[in-house]
């Protein structure tokens, strides 16, 4: 799936995204299993690949998980400045 994740100094950031459901084998005892996924992001120009592990108590669409990843990256970048 191709999703736009914003702009930076070099223009629009376009990535290909994929989502794979994984076994939530590290859920602490007493907590619901929820839904674990690995998001795979590939930069469409450079081919650079990144991986993100996600967990949510309810099943979420890939667009929602990508949005959360992008917000977190922006927050982390702002905090490091």
C-alpha positions in Angstrom: 0.0 0.0 0.0 1.4 3.4 -0.9 0.8 6.1 1.7 2.1 9.7 2.0 3.6 10.5 5.4 4.2 14.2 5.1 6.8 16.6 3.8 10.4 17.3 4.7 13.1 19.5 3.2 13.4 17.3 0.1 9.7 17.3 -0.6 6.9 14.8 -0.2 7.7 11.6 1.6 6.3 8.6 -0.3 6.6 5.1 1.1 5.3 1.6 0.3 3.9 0.0 3.4 3.1 -3.6 4.3 1.6 -5.1 7.5 2.2 -8.6 8.8 0.4 -10.0 11.8 2.7 -11.6 14.3 2.1 -13.8 17.3 1.8 -11.7 20.5 4.0 -14.1 22.5 5.4 -11.4 24.8 2.1 -10.3 26.3 2.5 -10.0 30.1 0.4 -12.5 32.2 -3.1 -11.1 33.0 -3.2 -8.8 29.9 -5.4 -9.4 26.8 -3.5 -10.7 23.8 -4.5 -7.8 21.5 -3.1 -7.6 18.0 0.6 -7.4 17.2 1.9 -6.4 13.8 5.1 -5.6 12.0 4.8 -2.7 9.7 7.4 -2.6 6.9 8.2 0.7 5.2 10.1 1.0 2.0 11.2 4.4 0.6 10.1 4.6 -3.0 13.2 6.4 -4.3 16.1 4.9 -2.2 14.6 1.5 -1.4 15.6 1.9 2.3 13.5 -0.5 4.4 12.4 0.1 8.0 10.4 -2.1 10.4 8.0 -1.1 13.2 6.5 -3.4 15.8 3.0 -2.4 16.8 0.4 -3.6 19.3 -3.2 -2.5 19.8 -6.0 -4.1 21.9 -8.4 -3.9 18.9 -7.7 -4.7 15.3 -6.7 -1.5 13.4 -6.3 -0.7 9.7 -2.8 -0.2 8.3 -3.6 3.5 7.7 -4.2 4.0 11.4 -1.0 2.2 12.5 1.0 4.2 9.9 -0.4 7.4 11.2 0.6 6.5 14.7 4.1 5.6 13.6 4.5 8.9 11.8 3.2 10.9 14.8 5.6 9.1 17.1 8.6 9.7 14.8 7.8 13.5 14.6 7.5 13.6 18.4 10.8 11.9 18.9 12.5 14.2 16.4 11.2 17.3 18.1 12.3 16.0 21.5 15.9 15.4 20.3 16.3 19.0 19.1 
